[in-house]
């Protein structure tokens, strides 16, 4: 179990470092793009990235299904079976990569005629296409190796490769802008470093997985669950990507308004990525335990896992509510082509992030147990609600309606996934969840009101840093006190786990 803890910690730490490097450098690069090239181009860039996410529906959740089916043969060191599964995976992703490029090229052409923007049509077309190319290359060439590395629980390898390529890409972009480079060069740099990332992932797998010999076996190998996982991809893509794409083409929106949405979205995506660095890290270890038939022993580990998620969400999102608008004021100071200060967007994004992060552990558990059909049923219901509510609310209230729709679906998924795991998967554990979560949620509401008044004193970068440090420290103390009062046993078990890990590393 110590080894699993070490891998989980390494995965979490590497994911957090990646988020900080990508998030902080990305925020700097985005600010410079807005200042030098305007909100229109930043909105186009952000929309291009979301179009890629929409196109990833073609992947159909095949990555997750392959992860799950690889658990058992990797545990048994049945490398012949592993290579057979990877052969099927590679053939599938090659087809997906080609289809992805074809669809991306077609969308690049069509989008030129429907986008609401003042930018040159050739620039719009090339920006979309230069975003499509590296993603298509990744699917065609490198995703099979990513699947293997993930299933081996070495996600830190992927994270470190991303840190190198994404970090260098942002730095090169910043230098290029400072040196007076064109918008074409900015997009080209991003494309080149994305391609390098895929090459690095494949190189690592080929060099370090000595058993790797991808070839077709005589027996027929199938990867079950892909149809059930597909609907998760559809819902997730609409949930995450539809708002900004909708805004970029809407008569009442445009790429400038898409830029406003994207700035808030980038900040909260960075915070959620930090949280997911913690929340996602143990999921593969839990999947391995479930594949070994240890469901009865998983509850104690899952309880600690869920507590860690609730603890992290409280600390992060209480802080975010207090500091988001002061940050936006400092970040967009001097920008006049769009109004970035919007209290309603800030509040809605905090609520969405809280609800979304709370049910992720349960969603992971359902998937790692291979219960894709259960997840599919939840996602179908959510997808229907999302499409209907986003259409109605988006037309009626614009960006606010879109965010209300996303919040509604986040709440629905939270009820379904948390309810299923605590009522059916682990029998009679719903009270445990409420006892854990409610004290944090109620304290978070009180702290948010007080800390927002405190953060109103922020008037510059240095005061933002000082108040930010103070608010984070306050929320961390609150979180520890609540945990000690209501979940002392779980906190002690977590402390023992962490101390055991640190002692093992010290003695090594």
Rosetta blueprint (number, residue, H / E / L):
1 X L
2 X H
3 X H
4 X H
5 X H
6 X H
7 X H
8 X H
9 X H
10 X H
11 X H
12 X H
13 X H
14 X H
15 X H
16 X H
17 X H
18 X H
19 X H
20 X H
21 X H
22 X H
23 X H
24 X H
25 X H
26 X H
27 X H
28 X H
29 X H
30 X H
31 X H
32 X H
33 X H
34 X H
35 X H
36 X H
37 X H
38 X L
39 X H
40 X H
41 X H
42 X H
43 X H
44 X H
45 X H
46 X H
47 X H
48 X H
49 X H
50 X H
51 X H
52 X H
53 X H
54 X H
55 X H
56 X H
57 X H
58 X H
59 X H
60 X L
61 X L
62 X H
63 X H
64 X H
65 X H
66 X H
67 X H
68 X H
69 X H
70 X H
71 X H
72 X H
73 X H
74 X H
75 X H
76 X H
77 X L
78 X L
79 X H
80 X H
81 X H
82 X H
83 X H
84 X H
85 X H
86 X H
87 X H
88 X H
89 X H
90 X H
91 X H
92 X H
93 X H
94 X H
95 X H
96 X H
97 X H
98 X H
99 X H
100 X H
101 X H
102 X H
103 X H
104 X H
105 X H
106 X H
107 X H
108 X H
109 X H
110 X H
111 X H
112 X H
113 X H
114 X H
115 X L
116 X L
117 X L
118 X L
119 X L
120 X L
121 X H
122 X H
123 X H
124 X H
125 X H
126 X H
127 X H
128 X H
129 X H
130 X H
131 X H
132 X H
133 X H
134 X H
135 X H
136 X H
137 X H
138 X H
139 X H
140 X H
141 X H
142 X H
143 X H
144 X H
145 X H
146 X H
147 X H
148 X H
149 X H
150 X H
151 X H
152 X L
153 X L
154 X L
155 X H
156 X H
157 X H
158 X H
159 X H
160 X H
161 X H
162 X H
163 X H
164 X H
165 X H
166 X H
167 X H
168 X H
169 X H
170 X H
171 X H
172 X H
173 X H
174 X H
175 X H
176 X H
177 X H
178 X H
179 X L
180 X L
181 X L
182 X L
183 X H
184 X H
185 X H
186 X H
187 X H
188 X H
189 X H
190 X H
191 X H
192 X H
193 X H
194 X H
195 X H
196 X H
197 X H
198 X H
199 X H
200 X H
201 X H
202 X H
203 X H
204 X H
205 X H
206 X H
207 X H
208 X H
209 X L
210 X L
211 X L
212 X L
213 X L
214 X L
215 X L
216 X L
217 X L
218 X L
219 X L
220 X L
221 X L
222 X L
223 X L
224 X L
225 X L
226 X H
227 X H
228 X H
229 X H
230 X H
231 X H
232 X H
233 X H
234 X H
235 X H
236 X H
237 X H
238 X H
239 X H
240 X H
241 X H
242 X H
243 X H
244 X H
245 X H
246 X H
247 X H
248 X H
249 X H
250 X L
251 X L
252 X L
253 X L
254 X L
255 X H
256 X H
257 X H
258 X H
259 X H
260 X H
261 X H
262 X H
263 X H
264 X H
265 X H
266 X H
267 X H
268 X H
269 X H
270 X H
271 X H
272 X H
273 X H
274 X H
275 X H
276 X H
277 X H
278 X H
279 X H
280 X L
281 X L
282 X L
283 X H
284 X H
285 X H
286 X H
287 X H
288 X H
289 X H
290 X H
291 X H
292 X L
293 X L
294 X L
295 X H
296 X H
297 X H
298 X H
299 X H
300 X H
301 X H
302 X H
303 X H
304 X H
305 X H
306 X H
307 X H
308 X H
309 X H
310 X H
311 X H
312 X H
313 X H
314 X H
315 X H
316 X H
317 X H
318 X H
319 X H
320 X H
321 X H
322 X H
323 X H
324 X H
325 X H
326 X H
327 X H
328 X H
329 X H
330 X H
331 X H
332 X L
333 X L
334 X L
335 X L
336 X L
337 X L
338 X L
339 X L
340 X L
341 X L
342 X L
343 X H
344 X H
345 X H
346 X H
347 X H
348 X H
349 X H
350 X H
351 X H
352 X H
353 X H
354 X H
355 X H
356 X H
357 X H
358 X H
359 X L
360 X H
361 X H
362 X H
363 X H
364 X H
365 X H
366 X H
367 X H
368 X H
369 X L
370 X L
371 X L
372 X H
373 X H
374 X H
375 X H
376 X H
377 X H
378 X H
379 X H
380 X H
381 X H
382 X H
383 X H
384 X H
385 X H
386 X H
387 X H
388 X H
389 X H
390 X H
391 X H
392 X H
393 X H
394 X H
395 X H
396 X H
397 X H
398 X H
399 X H
400 X H
401 X H
402 X H
403 X H
404 X H
405 X H
406 X H
407 X H
408 X H
409 X H
410 X H
411 X H
412 X H
413 X H
414 X H
415 X H
416 X H
417 X H
418 X H
419 X H
420 X H
421 X H
422 X H
423 X H
424 X H
425 X H
426 X L
427 X L
428 X L
429 X L
430 X H
431 X H
432 X H
433 X H
434 X H
435 X H
436 X H
437 X H
438 X H
439 X H
440 X H
441 X H
442 X H
443 X H
444 X H
445 X H
446 X H
447 X H
448 X H
449 X H
450 X H
451 X H
452 X H
453 X H
454 X H
455 X H
456 X L
457 X L
458 X L
459 X L
460 X L
461 X H
462 X H
463 X H
464 X H
465 X H
466 X H
467 X H
468 X H
469 X H
470 X H
471 X H
472 X H
473 X H
474 X H
475 X H
476 X H
477 X H
478 X H
479 X H
480 X H
481 X H
482 X H
483 X H
484 X H
485 X H
486 X H
487 X L
488 X H
489 X H
490 X H
491 X H
492 X H
493 X H
494 X H
495 X H
496 X H
497 X H
498 X H
499 X H
500 X H
501 X H
502 X H
503 X H
504 X H
505 X H
506 X H
507 X H
508 X L
